[in-house]
Amino acid sequence: MAFNQKKENIPNTPKKSRETARSKGKSRSVKDGDFEHDHPMKQATKTEDSPVDVAYQKIKEMMYHHELVPGQKLLYQELAKKLNMSITPVIQALNRLQLLKIVYSERNKGYYVGEADPVEAEELFMAREALEVFLVPTILEKMTPKKLEAIEKAMKEHVKAVSFPQYRRLLLIIDTNFHLEMIKCAENKVIYNFCKLIFERIYLKYRPEYMREERLKEAAKEHRMLFEALKSGDVKKTERLIKDHIRSGREHIVNSLWEDRHITL
């Protein structure tokens, strides 16, 4: 069930001004309790966003599109030119991403896209498991046909994308969207945004070429089973399937990171 939208208090102004205020209010409204409908790399930029907010979102989009890859040095002068803005908001956006541990900086060297660490990745997956399993009863309690339809659409998009495993970065994004559609059903914006950050910290710093094709196919099957469990309203089965699914993903990603570290050494 969607959150109730607050009505704007429009002062006693001329008709034309009132219409403008209403139209602005409508442009800001987002369905389903202000949750974003698009997958993480396609968040709509609000008209009231500051230059720092715009730079922050655009840099993340470049990471999702693999225009910026893990370990790459971030030249803020080039980023500012590409984003058609001054250097100051770009640096502030990079500082925000650094606080979220998505990028890092080295003294007298600059900023770099963060690289996934196996210990951190394991901890992030453990947090994912705890939150997603915890939400299952609430998700099913608040489930509606419309929400189930959105989850099914996300599942089918993921299954379709698995047919093109060469686009692994896109697959990671679509996988994220499937889980966020489920989490959104609980109508808890705090947990939703926290889970979204967890996904970003895992996938923005993870090299998609590490993902095996076999695991991609397994994940698609697990998504389908998860959807069927949600559709049937079976709490225990859904909890078990989510737990198994997240643990399988954790094992694959963490092991691939340890293997890469051994090869590098």
C-alpha positions as CSV (number, residue, x, y, z in Angstrom):
1,M,0.0,0.0,0.0
2,A,1.4,3.4,-1.0
3,F,2.2,6.1,1.5
4,N,-0.2,9.0,1.6
5,Q,1.1,12.0,-0.2
6,K,1.1,15.3,1.8
7,K,-0.9,18.0,0.2
8,E,0.9,21.2,-0.5
9,N,-0.4,24.3,1.2
10,I,-0.8,26.8,-1.6
11,P,-1.2,30.4,-0.4
12,N,-3.9,32.7,-1.5
13,T,-2.3,33.8,-4.8
14,P,-3.6,34.6,-8.2
15,K,-5.0,31.8,-10.3
16,K,-2.0,31.6,-12.6
17,S,0.4,31.4,-9.6
18,R,-1.7,28.7,-8.0
19,E,-1.7,26.6,-11.2
20,T,2.1,26.9,-11.4
21,A,2.5,25.8,-7.8
22,R,0.3,22.8,-8.3
23,S,2.1,21.8,-11.5
24,K,5.4,22.0,-9.6
25,G,4.0,19.9,-6.8
26,K,2.9,17.2,-9.3
27,S,6.3,17.1,-11.0
28,R,7.9,16.3,-7.6
29,S,5.5,13.6,-6.6
30,V,6.7,10.0,-6.9
31,K,4.4,7.0,-6.7
32,D,4.5,4.4,-3.9
33,G,5.7,6.6,-1.0
34,D,8.5,8.6,-2.7
35,F,10.4,5.4,-3.7
36,E,12.2,5.5,-7.0
37,H,10.6,3.3,-9.6
38,D,13.6,3.0,-11.9
39,H,16.7,0.9,-11.2
40,P,19.6,2.6,-9.4
41,M,21.3,4.1,-12.4
42,K,18.2,5.9,-13.7
43,Q,17.0,8.0,-10.8
44,A,15.2,11.0,-12.0
45,T,17.0,14.3,-11.2
46,K,14.6,16.5,-9.2
47,T,14.4,20.2,-10.3
48,E,15.3,21.3,-6.8
49,D,18.5,19.2,-6.6
50,S,21.7,21.2,-6.0
51,P,24.7,21.0,-8.3
52,V,26.3,18.7,-5.7
53,D,23.4,16.3,-5.7
54,V,23.5,16.3,-9.6
55,A,27.2,15.6,-9.6
56,Y,26.9,12.9,-7.0
57,Q,24.1,11.0,-9.0
58,K,25.9,11.5,-12.3
59,I,29.2,10.1,-11.1
60,K,27.4,7.0,-9.7
61,E,25.6,6.6,-13.0
62,M,29.0,6.6,-14.8
63,M,30.1,3.8,-12.4
64,Y,27.0,1.8,-13.2
65,H,27.6,2.2,-16.9
66,H,31.2,1.2,-16.3
67,E,32.5,4.5,-17.7
68,L,34.4,4.6,-14.4
69,V,35.8,1.3,-13.2
70,P,37.1,0.1,-9.8
71,G,40.6,1.4,-9.1
72,Q,40.4,4.2,-11.7
73,K,41.7,7.6,-10.8
74,L,39.0,10.3,-10.8
75,L,40.2,13.5,-12.3
76,Y,37.7,16.1,-11.0
77,Q,38.7,18.6,-13.7
78,E,37.7,16.1,-16.4
79,L,34.5,15.1,-14.5
80,A,33.6,18.8,-14.2
81,K,34.0,19.3,-17.9
82,K,32.0,16.2,-18.7
83,L,29.2,17.2,-16.4
84,N,29.3,20.8,-17.6
85,M,29.7,22.3,-14.1
86,S,32.3,23.9,-11.9
87,I,34.9,21.9,-10.0
88,T,33.6,22.7,-6.5
89,P,30.3,20.6,-6.6
90,V,32.3,17.7,-8.2
91,I,34.8,17.7,-5.4
92,Q,31.9,17.9,-2.8
93,A,30.2,15.0,-4.6
94,L,33.4,13.0,-4.4
95,N,33.8,13.8,-0.7
96,R,30.2,12.5,-0.2
97,L,31.0,9.3,-2.1
98,Q,34.2,8.9,0.0
99,L,32.1,9.1,3.2
100,L,30.0,6.3,1.8
101,K,33.1,4.3,1.0
102,I,32.3,4.2,-2.7
103,V,35.5,6.2,-3.6
104,Y,38.6,6.8,-1.7
105,S,41.4,9.4,-1.7
106,E,45.1,9.3,-1.3
107,R,47.1,12.3,0.0
108,N,48.6,14.3,-2.8
109,K,47.3,11.9,-5.4
110,G,43.6,12.4,-5.6
111,Y,40.4,10.3,-5.7
112,Y,39.9,6.8,-7.0
113,V,36.9,4.5,-7.5
114,G,36.8,2.1,-4.6
115,E,37.7,-1.6,-5.2
116,A,35.7,-4.4,-3.6
117,D,37.3,-6.0,-0.5
118,P,36.4,-9.6,0.4
119,V,36.0,-8.9,4.1
120,E,33.9,-5.8,3.5
121,A,31.8,-7.7,0.9
122,E,31.1,-10.5,3.3
123,E,30.0,-8.1,6.0
124,L,27.7,-6.2,3.5
125,F,26.1,-9.5,2.4
126,M,25.5,-10.4,6.0
127,A,23.8,-7.1,6.5
128,R,21.7,-7.7,3.4
129,E,20.6,-11.1,4.6
130,A,19.6,-9.8,8.0
131,L,17.5,-6.9,6.6
132,E,15.8,-8.7,3.7
133,V,14.9,-11.7,5.8
134,F,13.6,-9.5,8.5
135,L,11.3,-7.6,6.0
136,V,9.6,-10.7,4.6
137,P,6.6,-10.8,7.0
138,T,6.0,-7.1,6.4
139,I,6.5,-7.4,2.6
140,L,3.8,-10.1,2.5
141,E,1.5,-8.3,4.8
142,K,1.6,-5.2,2.6
143,M,1.6,-7.0,-0.7
144,T,-0.8,-5.9,-3.4
145,P,-1.5,-7.2,-6.9
146,K,0.2,-4.0,-8.3
147,K,3.3,-4.6,-6.2
148,L,3.5,-8.2,-7.1
149,E,3.2,-7.2,-10.8
150,A,6.2,-4.9,-10.4
151,I,8.3,-7.7,-8.8
152,E,7.3,-10.0,-11.6
153,K,8.3,-7.4,-14.2
154,A,11.7,-7.0,-12.5
155,M,12.2,-10.8,-12.4
156,K,11.4,-11.2,-16.1
157,E,13.8,-8.4,-17.0
158,H,16.5,-10.2,-15.1
159,V,15.8,-13.6,-16.8
160,K,15.9,-11.8,-20.2
161,A,19.2,-10.1,-19.4
162,V,20.8,-13.4,-18.4
163,S,20.5,-14.3,-22.1
164,F,23.2,-11.7,-22.8
165,P,25.8,-12.5,-20.1
166,Q,28.4,-10.3,-21.9
167,Y,26.5,-7.3,-20.3
168,R,27.4,-8.3,-16.7
169,R,27.3,-4.8,-15.4
170,L,23.7,-4.4,-16.6
171,L,22.9,-7.8,-15.0
172,L,24.1,-6.6,-11.6
173,I,21.9,-3.5,-11.9
174,I,18.8,-5.5,-12.9
175,D,19.5,-8.0,-10.0
176,T,19.6,-5.0,-7.7
177,N,16.3,-3.8,-9.0
178,F,14.6,-7.1,-8.4
179,H,15.5,-7.0,-4.7
180,L,14.7,-3.3,-4.3
181,E,11.2,-3.9,-5.7
182,M,10.7,-6.5,-3.0
183,I,12.1,-4.3,-0.3
184,K,10.0,-1.4,-1.4
185,C,6.8,-3.4,-0.7
186,A,7.5,-3.1,3.1
187,E,7.0,0.7,2.8
188,N,10.0,1.4,5.1
189,K,12.0,4.2,3.5
190,V,14.8,4.0,6.0
191,I,15.5,0.3,5.4
192,Y,15.0,0.8,1.7
193,N,17.6,3.5,1.4
194,F,20.0,1.6,3.6
195,C,19.7,-1.6,1.5
196,K,20.2,0.6,-1.6
197,L,23.4,1.9,-0.2
198,I,24.5,-1.7,0.6
199,F,23.9,-2.7,-3.0
200,E,25.9,0.3,-4.2
201,R,28.8,-0.5,-1.9
202,I,28.9,-4.1,-3.2
203,Y,28.3,-3.6,-6.9
204,L,29.8,-0.2,-7.8
205,K,33.2,-1.5,-6.5
206,Y,32.9,-5.1,-7.9
207,R,34.3,-6.0,-11.3
208,P,31.5,-7.6,-13.3
209,E,33.9,-9.8,-15.2
210,Y,34.4,-11.8,-12.1
211,M,30.8,-13.0,-12.2
212,R,30.6,-16.6,-13.7
213,E,27.9,-17.3,-16.3
214,E,26.7,-20.3,-14.2
215,R,26.1,-18.2,-11.2
216,L,24.1,-15.7,-13.3
217,K,21.8,-18.5,-14.5
218,E,21.4,-19.9,-11.0
219,A,20.5,-16.4,-9.7
220,A,17.8,-16.1,-12.3
221,K,16.2,-19.4,-11.2
222,E,16.4,-18.4,-7.6
223,H,14.6,-15.1,-8.4
224,R,11.8,-17.1,-10.1
225,M,11.4,-19.3,-7.0
226,L,11.4,-16.3,-4.8
227,F,8.7,-14.7,-6.8
228,E,6.5,-17.8,-6.7
229,A,7.0,-18.0,-2.9
230,L,5.9,-14.3,-2.6
231,K,3.0,-15.0,-4.8
232,S,1.8,-17.9,-2.6
233,G,2.2,-15.8,0.5
234,D,4.4,-18.4,2.2
235,V,6.5,-16.5,4.8
236,K,8.8,-19.3,5.9
237,K,9.5,-20.5,2.4
238,T,10.3,-16.9,1.2
239,E,12.6,-16.3,4.2
240,R,14.5,-19.6,3.5
241,L,14.8,-18.8,-0.3
242,I,16.0,-15.2,0.3
243,K,18.6,-16.5,2.8
244,D,19.9,-19.2,0.5
245,H,19.9,-16.8,-2.5
246,I,21.9,-14.1,-0.7
247,R,24.4,-16.7,0.8
248,S,25.0,-18.2,-2.6
249,G,25.7,-14.7,-4.0
250,R,27.9,-13.9,-1.1
251,E,29.9,-17.1,-1.5
252,H,30.5,-16.5,-5.2
253,I,31.5,-12.8,-4.9
254,V,33.6,-13.2,-1.8
255,N,35.5,-16.2,-3.3
256,S,36.1,-14.4,-6.6
257,L,37.6,-11.5,-4.6
258,W,39.9,-13.7,-2.6
259,E,41.0,-15.5,-5.8
260,D,41.8,-12.2,-7.5
261,R,43.8,-11.1,-4.4
262,H,45.8,-14.3,-4.5
263,I,46.5,-13.9,-8.3
264,T,47.6,-10.2,-7.7
265,L,49.9,-11.2,-4.9
